[in-house]
Amino acid sequence: MIRVQSVTDMPLRLIARAAQTDFKTIKDFNPELRGYYLAAGTRALSIPEGGTTGFQQRLAQLVDMEKQNRRQRMYEVKKGDSLTGIADRFDVPVTALLIWNRIGIHDVIHPGQRLIVAPAPGVNPPHAMDKDAEVSE
């Protein structure tokens, strides 16, 4: 058992990398977790034994890297933009934009809104839905 403390929601993929495992293993060890993020606050999590030593230090480094890389992965929505158009422009699946930005399939995007448009380094975009699929906005 480890304790994770965060002031913002934290991607589970960071926790998995810090635990030297994968996303699915973290979800399997912690069936109460829903979605792709750990809610802000202090949480106790189960991780595989081999990942506990040095976990906090690895997690802190990954969080710092995530903050630095996040700026490079952002796009500000312009008037007339659509999720499909943005996905095409950055060559990512619409589903990835929905997940990374926690946007519902029927949510509307607005000019000035900032969106994550590229995966974090070492993360492949989700392909649950084909990149060319239409999403009504």
C-alpha positions in Angstrom: 0.0 0.0 0.0 1.2 3.5 -0.9 -0.2 6.9 -0.3 -0.6 9.4 -3.1 -1.3 13.0 -2.4 -2.2 15.5 -5.1 -3.9 18.9 -5.3 -5.3 18.1 -8.8 -6.6 15.0 -10.5 -3.6 12.8 -11.4 -3.4 10.6 -14.5 -3.3 6.9 -13.5 -0.7 6.3 -16.2 1.8 8.4 -14.0 1.0 6.3 -11.0 1.5 3.2 -13.1 4.9 4.4 -14.4 6.0 5.4 -10.9 5.0 1.9 -9.7 7.0 0.4 -12.6 3.9 -1.3 -14.0 1.1 -0.6 -16.4 -2.2 1.1 -16.3 -4.2 -2.1 -16.3 -2.3 -3.5 -13.3 -3.1 -0.4 -11.3 -6.7 -0.7 -12.2 -6.7 -4.5 -11.3 -5.1 -3.8 -7.9 -7.6 -1.0 -7.2 -11.0 -2.0 -8.6 -12.6 1.0 -7.0 -10.8 3.4 -9.4 -12.9 4.6 -12.2 -11.7 6.4 -15.4 -8.2 7.5 -16.2 -7.6 9.8 -13.3 -7.1 9.6 -9.5 -9.2 12.3 -7.9 -7.4 15.1 -6.0 -6.7 14.5 -2.4 -4.8 11.8 -0.4 -5.5 8.2 -1.5 -4.1 4.8 -0.4 -3.4 2.6 -3.4 -2.3 -1.0 -3.8 0.6 -1.5 -6.2 2.8 -4.5 -7.0 5.5 -5.2 -4.5 8.4 -4.4 -6.8 7.1 -0.8 -7.4 7.0 0.5 -3.8 10.7 1.2 -3.3 11.4 4.7 -4.7 7.8 5.2 -5.7 7.3 8.7 -4.3 10.6 10.0 -5.9 9.7 8.5 -9.3 6.1 9.9 -9.0 7.5 13.4 -8.1 9.8 13.3 -11.1 7.0 12.2 -13.5 4.7 14.9 -12.2 7.3 17.6 -12.8 8.0 16.2 -16.3 4.2 16.2 -17.0 3.9 19.8 -16.0 6.7 20.8 -18.3 5.4 18.8 -21.3 1.8 19.8 -20.8 2.4 23.3 -22.2 3.7 21.9 -25.4 0.6 19.7 -25.8 -2.0 22.5 -25.5 -4.2 24.1 -28.2 -6.4 27.1 -27.7 -9.8 26.7 -29.4 -10.6 29.2 -32.1 -14.0 30.4 -33.4 -15.3 27.7 -35.9 -13.1 24.9 -34.5 -14.7 21.5 -34.0 -13.3 18.4 -32.1 -13.2 16.5 -35.4 -11.2 19.3 -37.1 -8.8 19.7 -34.2 -8.3 15.9 -34.1 -7.5 15.9 -37.9 -5.1 18.9 -37.5 -3.1 17.1 -34.8 -3.6 13.6 -36.2 -5.1 12.1 -33.1 -8.4 10.2 -32.6 -11.4 12.3 -31.5 -11.8 9.8 -28.7 -8.3 10.8 -27.4 -9.3 14.4 -27.2 -12.5 13.5 -25.3 -10.5 11.4 -22.8 -7.5 13.7 -22.4 -9.8 16.7 -21.9 -12.6 15.0 -20.0 -15.1 16.2 -22.6 -18.4 14.4 -23.0 -19.3 13.3 -26.5 -22.2 15.9 -26.6 -20.3 18.7 -24.9 -19.6 21.9 -26.9 -16.2 23.5 -27.1 -15.8 27.2 -27.0 -13.2 29.7 -28.3 -10.5 30.4 -25.8 -10.9 26.9 -24.2 -7.5 25.1 -23.9 -7.3 21.5 -25.0 -4.7 18.8 -24.6 -4.0 17.8 -28.2 -1.1 15.4 -28.0 -0.4 12.4 -25.7 2.2 12.7 -23.0 5.6 11.3 -24.0 5.5 7.5 -24.2 1.7 7.3 -24.3 -0.2 6.1 -27.3 -3.5 7.7 -28.0 -6.6 5.6 -27.3 -8.1 4.0 -30.4 -11.5 3.0 -29.1 -13.1 5.1 -31.9 -11.6 5.6 -35.3 -9.9 8.9 -35.8 -12.2 9.7 -38.8 -15.4 8.9 -36.9 -17.8 11.8 -36.7 -18.7 13.3 -33.3 -21.5 15.8 -33.1 -20.7 18.9 -31.1 
